[in-house]
Amino acid sequence: MMYHNVALARQPIVDNKLSTMGYELLYRRDADAVNADVYDQVGATAQVITTCLLDLGLHNIVGTGKAFVNFPRGYLVNPSGVPLPKEHTVIEVLESAGFDAVLLASLRRWHNAGFKIALDDFVYEPRLTPFVEIADYVKLDMLALGKDKFHQQVEALRPYNVKLIAEKVETWDDYHFAKLLDVDYYQGYFFEKPQAIAKKASTVNQMTLMHLMASLMRADDMSISELEEIVGQDIGLVHKLLKYLNSPLMGLVASVDSLRLAIMLIGTEQLKSITNLLLMSDITADREVLQGQVLLRAKHAELFAKAQHYANEERYFLAGMLSMIDVCVGIDLDDILAELPLPLEFTNAILERTGRVGYTLDLIEAYEKNRPIKSDEDMKTLARTYAEAVTWVESFRATL
């Protein structure tokens, strides 16, 4: 199968009126996991980002609030960036990040790019002043510090232009104490434990991602057609990219009816970031038989449309892929297509088999299942283009 279960947890951060201003997003191996159990901090961060961006939808998790995401040092110094919307993202710098000149330079880059920065589990001392000056939030762990040290930290940080977040607030007494000290925000079990969110999601072939990343490294020499050819081999990747485009946070006003347009709208830099995230998140799995079936249907539809001299044959490739996405993801086809930025007539062509696209899909499926086909001419064209599609799929997969 080409789907798996993804999960993450979120814990609200509230203001003095107990209104939620954002959520800290936390790695979870599955929906039943109570703790993070992180073995690879970089991979865990990548999985949190891919899950919220490409599977669950960031807007479904944080609404119009902010997403606080833990970034380990390895991610902070990574020059590729992340495709998260800056106005909704707060980068949490872990206490283990190593506060040195390299990290400070990296944080300045993130800050100049427009991201908000939070220092997590922070303990202030004078040598760390440059980090405080670049931060937007400082999170103080009430449980680890104790009330006296917590009070000292609040007073030491008052001269700086940062918002203070009291975390690990577990009792009414903790909340009341922090409130008396006039901190800005609160987070902890007293308000809500981290709540897990889970969903089935499409998987992506790791070899496809490595092939794509290698090609993107020489993007100056790559045409959109070449990128389209690589991306188009993997329905899981196509699904994630279309969901990413359809997020309300992306502000997409046009609908997308071809893979070429999707890639152009995302852009090579964002595509590189997404590919890098998927590789690091280690959530891919091989499923060669089904992958081959999807590729074959998509290419067969494209070649048949080309043989018939239909315009925009790339639309037929995408329609062929999406017509099998329910098998790959394990969710009803109409529910999946409703999440994607597709024109209504294109969706109807796939679901109701209307128009030329729908007619082509019907013929392709009838040929696959050895059903009767009325037109001898269509049958001849289907047989020829099927053979060409088989050759293309075998050749294409041999390059991976």
Solvent accessible surface area in square Angstrom, and as a share of the most:
residue,aa,sasa,rsa
1,M,141,0.63
2,M,0,0.00
3,Y,60,0.23
4,H,46,0.21
5,N,108,0.55
6,V,2,0.01
7,A,3,0.02
8,L,0,0.00
9,A,0,0.00
10,R,64,0.23
11,Q,14,0.06
12,P,10,0.06
13,I,0,0.00
14,V,9,0.05
15,D,37,0.19
16,N,58,0.30
17,K,175,0.74
18,L,96,0.48
19,S,59,0.38
20,T,66,0.39
21,M,33,0.15
22,G,0,0.00
23,Y,35,0.13
24,E,13,0.06
25,L,2,0.01
26,L,30,0.15
27,Y,30,0.11
28,R,16,0.06
29,R,122,0.44
30,D,65,0.34
31,A,49,0.38
32,D,128,0.66
33,A,23,0.18
34,V,123,0.71
35,N,98,0.50
36,A,32,0.25
37,D,81,0.42
38,V,58,0.33
39,Y,190,0.72
40,D,82,0.43
41,Q,89,0.39
42,V,42,0.24
43,G,8,0.08
44,A,10,0.08
45,T,7,0.04
46,A,0,0.00
47,Q,24,0.11
48,V,7,0.04
49,I,0,0.00
50,T,0,0.00
51,T,0,0.00
52,C,0,0.00
53,L,10,0.05
54,L,2,0.01
55,D,5,0.03
56,L,12,0.06
57,G,6,0.06
58,L,1,0.01
59,H,55,0.25
60,N,101,0.52
61,I,3,0.01
62,V,9,0.05
63,G,34,0.32
64,T,132,0.76
65,G,18,0.17
66,K,49,0.21
67,A,0,0.00
68,F,0,0.00
69,V,1,0.01
70,N,36,0.19
71,F,0,0.00
72,P,7,0.04
73,R,75,0.27
74,G,41,0.39
75,Y,3,0.01
76,L,0,0.00
77,V,57,0.33
78,N,27,0.14
79,P,118,0.74
80,S,39,0.25
81,G,17,0.16
82,V,14,0.08
83,P,4,0.02
84,L,7,0.03
85,P,22,0.14
86,K,94,0.40
87,E,108,0.48
88,H,25,0.11
89,T,0,0.00
90,V,0,0.00
91,I,0,0.00
92,E,0,0.00
93,V,0,0.00
94,L,25,0.13
95,E,92,0.41
96,S,80,0.52
97,A,2,0.01
98,G,35,0.34
99,F,36,0.15
100,D,62,0.32
101,A,82,0.63
102,V,87,0.50
103,L,0,0.00
104,L,23,0.12
105,A,61,0.47
106,S,11,0.07
107,L,0,0.00
108,R,121,0.44
109,R,89,0.33
110,W,5,0.02
111,H,81,0.36
112,N,123,0.63
113,A,43,0.33
114,G,42,0.40
115,F,10,0.04
116,K,82,0.35
117,I,0,0.00
118,A,0,0.00
119,L,0,0.00
120,D,11,0.06
121,D,42,0.22
122,F,4,0.02
123,V,80,0.46
124,Y,35,0.13
125,E,72,0.32
126,P,107,0.67
127,R,154,0.56
128,L,7,0.03
129,T,30,0.18
130,P,47,0.30
131,F,8,0.03
132,V,0,0.00
133,E,120,0.54
134,I,18,0.09
135,A,7,0.05
136,D,33,0.17
137,Y,16,0.06
138,V,0,0.00
139,K,0,0.00
140,L,0,0.00
141,D,14,0.07
142,M,10,0.05
143,L,118,0.59
144,A,83,0.64
145,L,23,0.12
146,G,33,0.31
147,K,78,0.33
148,D,110,0.57
149,K,121,0.51
150,F,0,0.00
151,H,75,0.33
152,Q,115,0.51
153,Q,19,0.08
154,V,0,0.00
155,E,80,0.36
156,A,37,0.29
157,L,1,0.01
158,R,109,0.40
159,P,109,0.69
160,Y,55,0.21
161,N,150,0.77
162,V,19,0.11
163,K,98,0.41
164,L,10,0.05
165,I,1,0.00
166,A,0,0.00
167,E,11,0.05
168,K,86,0.36
169,V,0,0.00
170,E,63,0.28
171,T,67,0.39
172,W,154,0.54
173,D,78,0.40
174,D,25,0.13
175,Y,12,0.05
176,H,81,0.36
177,F,47,0.20
178,A,0,0.00
179,K,84,0.36
180,L,127,0.63
181,L,20,0.10
182,D,99,0.51
183,V,1,0.01
184,D,42,0.22
185,Y,38,0.14
186,Y,0,0.00
187,Q,6,0.03
188,G,4,0.04
189,Y,114,0.43
190,F,76,0.32
191,F,51,0.21
192,E,64,0.29
193,K,117,0.50
194,P,33,0.21
195,Q,85,0.38
196,A,49,0.38
197,I,50,0.25
198,A,51,0.39
199,K,60,0.26
200,K,79,0.34
201,A,3,0.03
202,S,1,0.01
203,T,4,0.02
204,V,1,0.01
205,N,8,0.04
206,Q,66,0.30
207,M,87,0.39
208,T,0,0.00
209,L,0,0.00
210,M,85,0.38
211,H,54,0.24
212,L,0,0.00
213,M,30,0.13
214,A,62,0.48
215,S,3,0.02
216,L,1,0.00
217,M,136,0.61
218,R,124,0.45
219,A,24,0.18
220,D,149,0.77
221,D,110,0.57
222,M,22,0.10
223,S,54,0.35
224,I,52,0.27
225,S,52,0.34
226,E,71,0.32
227,L,1,0.01
228,E,26,0.12
229,E,80,0.36
230,I,10,0.05
231,V,0,0.00
232,G,1,0.01
233,Q,1,0.00
234,D,0,0.00
235,I,2,0.01
236,G,1,0.01
237,L,0,0.00
238,V,0,0.00
239,H,10,0.04
240,K,1,0.01
241,L,0,0.00
242,L,1,0.00
243,K,26,0.11
244,Y,2,0.01
245,L,3,0.01
246,N,53,0.27
247,S,8,0.05
248,P,90,0.56
249,L,39,0.19
250,M,72,0.32
251,G,52,0.50
252,L,50,0.25
253,V,151,0.87
254,A,53,0.41
255,S,53,0.34
256,V,0,0.00
257,D,35,0.18
258,S,8,0.05
259,L,3,0.02
260,R,87,0.32
261,L,60,0.30
262,A,0,0.00
263,I,1,0.00
264,M,111,0.50
265,L,75,0.37
266,I,10,0.05
267,G,27,0.26
268,T,46,0.27
269,E,118,0.53
270,Q,63,0.28
271,L,0,0.00
272,K,44,0.18
273,S,6,0.04
274,I,0,0.00
275,T,0,0.00
276,N,27,0.14
277,L,1,0.01
278,L,0,0.00
279,L,38,0.19
280,M,47,0.21
281,S,4,0.03
282,D,106,0.55
283,I,18,0.09
284,T,25,0.14
285,A,53,0.41
286,D,98,0.51
287,R,19,0.07
288,E,107,0.48
289,V,120,0.69
290,L,23,0.12
291,Q,5,0.02
292,G,11,0.10
293,Q,90,0.40
294,V,1,0.01
295,L,0,0.00
296,L,35,0.17
297,R,20,0.07
298,A,0,0.00
299,K,26,0.11
300,H,1,0.00
301,A,1,0.00
302,E,32,0.14
303,L,30,0.15
304,F,0,0.00
305,A,0,0.00
306,K,118,0.50
307,A,30,0.23
308,Q,59,0.26
309,H,165,0.74
310,Y,25,0.10
311,A,75,0.58
312,N,82,0.42
313,E,52,0.24
314,E,47,0.21
315,R,47,0.17
316,Y,9,0.03
317,F,20,0.08
318,L,1,0.00
319,A,0,0.00
320,G,0,0.00
321,M,0,0.00
322,L,0,0.00
323,S,9,0.06
324,M,22,0.10
325,I,1,0.00
326,D,45,0.23
327,V,68,0.39
328,C,1,0.01
329,V,1,0.00
330,G,34,0.33
331,I,49,0.25
332,D,95,0.49
333,L,30,0.15
334,D,78,0.41
335,D,77,0.40
336,I,1,0.01
337,L,3,0.02
338,A,83,0.64
339,E,62,0.28
340,L,9,0.05
341,P,11,0.07
342,L,19,0.09
343,P,19,0.12
344,L,131,0.65
345,E,111,0.50
346,F,1,0.01
347,T,19,0.11
348,N,41,0.21
349,A,5,0.04
350,I,2,0.01
351,L,66,0.33
352,E,115,0.52
353,R,61,0.22
354,T,60,0.35
355,G,61,0.59
356,R,145,0.53
357,V,10,0.06
358,G,0,0.00
359,Y,99,0.38
360,T,0,0.00
361,L,3,0.02
362,D,67,0.35
363,L,17,0.08
364,I,0,0.00
365,E,29,0.13
366,A,14,0.11
367,Y,48,0.18
368,E,68,0.31
369,K,108,0.46
370,N,138,0.71
371,R,124,0.45
372,P,133,0.84
373,I,28,0.14
374,K,207,0.88
375,S,43,0.28
376,D,109,0.57
377,E,120,0.54
378,D,13,0.07
379,M,83,0.37
380,K,137,0.58
381,T,12,0.07
382,L,0,0.00
383,A,42,0.32
384,R,126,0.46
385,T,1,0.00
386,Y,67,0.25
387,A,58,0.45
388,E,74,0.33
389,A,0,0.00
390,V,46,0.27
391,T,87,0.51
392,W,48,0.17
393,V,10,0.06
394,E,115,0.52
395,S,66,0.42
396,F,14,0.06
397,R,66,0.24
398,A,84,0.65
399,T,91,0.53
400,L,54,0.27
